[in-house]
Amino acid sequence: MVCPSAYHRKVCLLQHYSITQFLLFFLNSVSRLVTS
């Protein structure tokens, strides 16, 4: 991801963090479904 200014860098980091959190939650749900 290319973030030109400091503000955009913050927004990029926030978006990246929330996407990562969502992916982790999604993977946890899938693995729970698979193992049960």
Rosetta constraint file for C-alpha pairs under 8 A:
AtomPair CA 1 CA 12 HARMONIC 7.48 0.50
AtomPair CA 3 CA 8 HARMONIC 5.36 0.50
AtomPair CA 3 CA 9 HARMONIC 4.85 0.50
AtomPair CA 3 CA 12 HARMONIC 6.74 0.50
AtomPair CA 4 CA 8 HARMONIC 6.37 0.50
AtomPair CA 4 CA 9 HARMONIC 6.96 0.50
AtomPair CA 5 CA 9 HARMONIC 6.07 0.50
AtomPair CA 6 CA 10 HARMONIC 6.32 0.50
AtomPair CA 7 CA 11 HARMONIC 6.39 0.50
AtomPair CA 8 CA 12 HARMONIC 5.97 0.50
AtomPair CA 9 CA 13 HARMONIC 6.08 0.50
AtomPair CA 10 CA 14 HARMONIC 6.12 0.50
AtomPair CA 11 CA 15 HARMONIC 6.08 0.50
AtomPair CA 12 CA 16 HARMONIC 5.95 0.50
AtomPair CA 13 CA 17 HARMONIC 5.94 0.50
AtomPair CA 14 CA 18 HARMONIC 6.16 0.50
AtomPair CA 15 CA 19 HARMONIC 6.06 0.50
AtomPair CA 16 CA 20 HARMONIC 6.08 0.50
AtomPair CA 17 CA 21 HARMONIC 6.15 0.50
AtomPair CA 18 CA 22 HARMONIC 6.09 0.50
AtomPair CA 19 CA 23 HARMONIC 6.12 0.50
AtomPair CA 20 CA 24 HARMONIC 6.15 0.50
AtomPair CA 21 CA 25 HARMONIC 6.16 0.50
AtomPair CA 22 CA 26 HARMONIC 6.01 0.50
AtomPair CA 23 CA 27 HARMONIC 6.02 0.50
AtomPair CA 24 CA 28 HARMONIC 6.08 0.50
AtomPair CA 25 CA 29 HARMONIC 6.21 0.50
AtomPair CA 26 CA 30 HARMONIC 6.21 0.50
AtomPair CA 27 CA 31 HARMONIC 6.05 0.50
AtomPair CA 28 CA 32 HARMONIC 6.05 0.50
AtomPair CA 29 CA 33 HARMONIC 6.21 0.50
AtomPair CA 30 CA 34 HARMONIC 6.15 0.50
AtomPair CA 31 CA 35 HARMONIC 6.05 0.50
AtomPair CA 32 CA 36 HARMONIC 6.09 0.50
